[in-house]
Amino acid sequence: MRNITVKLLQWNIWYLEKIANIEKQIRELDPDVVCLQELTCNHGANLGIYAAEYLKEKLGMYLNYHFAQQWDKNNSEKEIGDAILSKYPFVNSSFKFLQNPKENAVDYSEEGRVYIEVSVNIKGKIYTIGTSHLSYSHRFEETEKRKLETDNLINIIKEKQTNYIFTGDLNATPDSYTVKNISKYLKNAGPDFGEKTWTTKPFDDKRGFTEDKLNWRIDYVFGTKDIKVRSAKIINTSYSDHLPILLEFLL
């Protein structure tokens, strides 16, 4: 029996990027499963657009989306979240906050953070896929708050034994508390940690940290030991401030 190849895309699409550009890039790569962060509703470059539903309709894929942060509970236009889209139907889907939303969040570190998960039926075999976007802290420092987010995430992934893939923008470097602890339970399924994913656009956190070069690895794909990786590469694109990761794995 010939192996079946499944393509998975991990990408922080940047809240300032036009969603039509994201759609275009996804179409070109033609993944079977897409894990995305920083999807907005009626914001900035995407006024009048609910990004997650836009991609679901344009790409014709199944969708699991959940907001991470809402700045006004009575105004769903002010929210940002994560999504998983799939060509394959969901067996089930869920979410869990890793940090509860704070309505009056004053910076990135106080925003809500969510883990979302789906189980998909791929040719009769069930795979579970999770994704998240962890908080940014100044210069990617490992604060106690950030460690708590990581611990909440670890409590989820440590229970996964087989047929599991986790992706995300972790806002953490390869030598961080976050990546080291995830690596205790899951293997790196993406490219070598030495390859960079951020940033392709100028960044300024207003606290003395600026960056305008591709100097950082903060986006990852992990999997249980049984995941058979055929290839994993970082995709060069002008869209978003993060470069996406494209993984091919074998059933």
QUIBEL-V973081 format. One record per helix or strand of 2 or more residues. SS is the DSSP state (h for helix, s for strand). FROM is the first residue (numbers start at 1). TO is the last residue. Records with the same first field share a line. If there is no record, write none. Layout:
BEGIN
SS = FROM-TO, FROM-TO
END
This chain:
BEGIN
s = 5-12, 33-43, 46-50, 62-70, 79-86, 90-99, 113-122, 125-133, 164-169, 187-188, 203-204, 210-211, 219-223, 228-234, 245-250
h = 19-29, 51-59, 108-110, 138-140, 144-157, 177-182
END
